């Protein structure tokens, strides 16, 4: 139950904003819809794993959130770390965005 609540908070405050910013940037870069969908799916898959981490280590999760908001940690590296299956989708997004990160 706590993990569900934490997952909902991660989705609301981290996953959805990341997904929205990335979708807008990729659309502006005229990336294929498949790339946009893959990145969104990756972010959605990561939410439960992020929640599990947060329940296991609340202080670490809080520190990660602060680093993300401050810009000292990027969301793509976190997604790569949580779900290595995201690497291909994030690499495709990076190609369409140039050298920048989809954050």
C-alpha positions, -999 to +999 in steps of 0.1 A: +000+000+000+028+024+009+046+014-023+015+022-043+013+057-028+050+063-034+046+051-070+017+075-075+038+104-062+068+095-084+045+093-113+029+126-106+060+146-097+088+130-117+076+106-144+048+127-159+068+160-160+097+142-176+074+125-201+057+158-210+090+177-214+105+149-235+074+145-256+074+182-264+111+183-272+109+153-294+078+165-312+096+199-318+126+179-332+102+160-355+111+127-340+091+097-351+061+088-329+076+054-322+106+071-304+082+093-284+061+063-275+092+042-265+105+069-242+070+074-226+068+036-221+102+035-205+093+062-180+061+045-171+079+012-166+104+029-143+078+043-118+072+010-099+110+004-096+115+039-084+088+035-058+104+003-045+137+021-042+120+050-023+103+026+001+135+008+008+156+040+011+134+071+017+164+094+024+181+083-008+149+089-028+145+124-013+180+132-022+175+120-057+144+141-061+162+172-049+191+165-073+167+160-102+149+193-094+182+211-090+195+197-122+225+180-107+211+146-117+194+140-150+164+118-154+178+098-183+207+084-162+182+075-135+160+057-160+190+039-174+200+028-139+165+017-129+156+000-162+186-009-184+160-017-211+155+020-215+189+025-230+178+020-267+148+043-263+168+070-246+196+067-272+171+072-300+157+102-282+192+117-278+199+113-315+168+133-324+176+160-298+212+163-307+237+162-279+212+173-253+194+150-228+157+144-229+151+159-195 
